[in-house]
Amino acid sequence: MAAIVCTDDVLGGAPRIEDTRVSVLHVHELVAEGDQPPVDIADQLDLSLAEVYSALAYYHEHPEEMRELRREIDDEAALADESLSPPEPAA
């Protein structure tokens, strides 16, 4: 079975498939939200089908960790959007 690892210096410590830079959350998003079957994701990301299923299993076995990770990503995206928006001119 493919190992899921967390390393501080790779993907900010997010859970990922060992020896790759493919995060568990990314695999889940492609399968669940992208409506793509796991076999297509494996082919697209050059992973084994076992690695894809290991990532999906990890996602479902650690729901609170995945919710927290998604919150962090959403917060970072909101901050980036705010920082790229020009300030409103003073009236």
C-alpha distance (Angstrom), angle and dihedral (degrees) to the residues before:
residue distance angle dihedral
M1 . . .
A2 3.80 . .
A3 3.77 115.4 .
I4 3.77 123.2 -123.9
V5 3.79 112.3 -147.1
C6 3.81 138.4 -178.2
T7 3.79 117.3 -148.5
D8 3.81 120.7 176.1
D9 3.80 93.9 -139.8
V10 3.83 96.4 48.6
L11 3.81 120.4 69.8
G12 3.78 90.0 -17.9
G13 3.78 91.4 -69.1
A14 3.80 95.1 -58.1
P15 3.81 115.4 151.0
R16 3.79 110.0 -92.3
I17 3.77 141.6 166.6
E18 3.80 108.9 -84.0
D19 3.83 115.5 -100.0
T20 3.81 91.1 15.5
R21 3.79 139.3 81.2
V22 3.82 91.1 -131.2
S23 3.79 112.1 120.7
V24 3.78 125.5 -143.6
L25 3.79 89.5 -126.2
H26 3.82 92.1 53.6
V27 3.81 92.0 51.8
H28 3.79 90.7 49.2
E29 3.79 92.6 48.5
L30 3.79 92.0 51.1
V31 3.79 93.0 49.5
A32 3.81 101.9 36.3
E33 3.77 102.2 31.1
G34 3.78 99.9 25.9
D35 3.79 94.4 50.5
Q36 3.79 92.0 -133.0
P37 3.80 121.4 141.1
P38 3.82 116.7 -116.3
V39 3.80 92.0 -112.7
D40 3.82 90.6 59.5
I41 3.81 91.5 47.7
A42 3.80 90.3 50.9
D43 3.79 90.4 52.2
Q44 3.81 93.8 44.0
L45 3.83 94.1 50.2
D46 3.82 96.1 36.6
L47 3.81 91.9 -116.3
S48 3.74 132.8 134.2
L49 3.77 117.5 -105.8
A50 3.82 87.2 -116.3
E51 3.81 90.2 58.2
V52 3.80 91.2 52.3
Y53 3.80 91.8 49.5
S54 3.82 91.2 46.2
A55 3.81 89.6 54.6
L56 3.80 91.2 48.2
A57 3.80 91.5 47.8
Y58 3.81 90.7 50.4
Y59 3.81 90.6 49.7
H60 3.81 92.0 53.9
E61 3.81 94.6 41.4
H62 3.84 92.6 53.8
P63 3.82 105.5 41.9
E64 3.82 97.4 154.5
E65 3.81 92.5 49.1
M66 3.81 89.9 50.0
R67 3.84 92.3 48.2
E68 3.81 90.3 50.9
L69 3.80 92.0 48.0
R70 3.80 91.1 49.9
R71 3.85 90.0 49.4
E72 3.80 90.5 51.8
I73 3.80 91.7 49.5
D74 3.81 92.0 47.3
D75 3.83 90.9 48.7
E76 3.80 91.2 50.4
A77 3.80 91.1 48.9
A78 3.80 91.8 49.9
L79 3.79 90.9 49.4
A80 3.81 90.7 49.4
D81 3.81 90.8 50.4
E82 3.80 90.8 50.4
S83 3.77 93.0 48.6
L84 3.81 92.2 50.7
S85 3.80 94.3 48.9
P86 3.80 113.7 91.8
P87 3.79 115.6 -123.3
E88 3.77 117.8 -100.2
P89 3.81 111.9 -100.9
A90 3.79 115.2 -107.0
A91 3.77 113.2 -108.0
